[in-house]
């Protein structure tokens, strides 16, 4: 029996690799002779870099950059020949700040721009950027400033020629536009520390920036799906770099050859921290389900929290189960060792 284990990170608790290992342990307890294939995954946010490195190798490059509050920090990106894979959260992520430090009015994506600059200087011609877990809502202006500071002699975007011939791809499961009620500020800024007044100000800033940019270029990409990702960083790539936008999970699954792993597989186990009907809106487990169904391989979904279970079953998952007992306190459930143990025990129960 061949079982593929490909579970997203349980944010704030387990990485994708850790969740996979726990599930694999449960499988081996029940079926010692099963072939278990562990594939770390990410939809563009946490674990994006590690998923690419685990699947395809490459050179991890350390860069001295600025964090969202312009403090020095070392961030990594992955270089694979002339392709760079960047996880923007490594330089501009929410996890780099304490809860008290979160303030999207001042947080900047400058450090992500420094990663782009380093990759270009090392000869990369295709740059893939995972957009997720950002602390910022600056429309990518910080990133653009970092590129201008590095490459523009006159301090203007029109002077930046180092990016000629460089292709950009952004990876995100977010389809929101830049501005408005469904835009970057209204939907995502509150979780980054924004008050209602801040949200209005941030949305106004984004609208003004898009208007000026559209006048300069003669086109406007603020409503392209993904423009609102990572606090509007998606917009900066779309508007200023002519970036392609891809679903993060689809891009990763294609890059690692996930379909090839499905040959002769008996079961796929996937999961995420919290599963509900939004899982079916392009999130990682649903991307895995779509590919596995093409090969008629059943997909089991596990999560730390389950809502809309019947909806998920109707969508095609063979099993939808919560790893936690119903009376387990959240504080205990979030402990990594508890989560690993519960994943392994659940898998043993499900593999009858």
Secondary structure, 3 states (H helix, E strand, C coil): CEEEEEECCECCCECHHHHHHHHHHHHHHHCCCCEEEECCCCCCCCCHHHHHHHHHCCEEEEEEEECCCCCEEEEEEEEECCEEEEECHHHHEHHHCCHHHCCCCCCCCHHHHHHHHHHHHCCCCEEEEECCCECCCCCCHHHHHHHHHHHCCCCCHHHCCCCCCCEEEEECCCCCCCCCCCCHHHHHHHHHCCCHHHHHHHHHHHHHHHHHHHHHHCCCCCCCCCCCHHHHHHHHHHHHHCCEEECHHHHHHHHHCHHHHHCCCCEEEEEEEEECHHHHCCCHHHHHHHHHHHCCCEEEEEEEEECCHHHHHHHCCCEEEECCCCCCCHHHHCCHHHHHHHHHHHHHHHCC
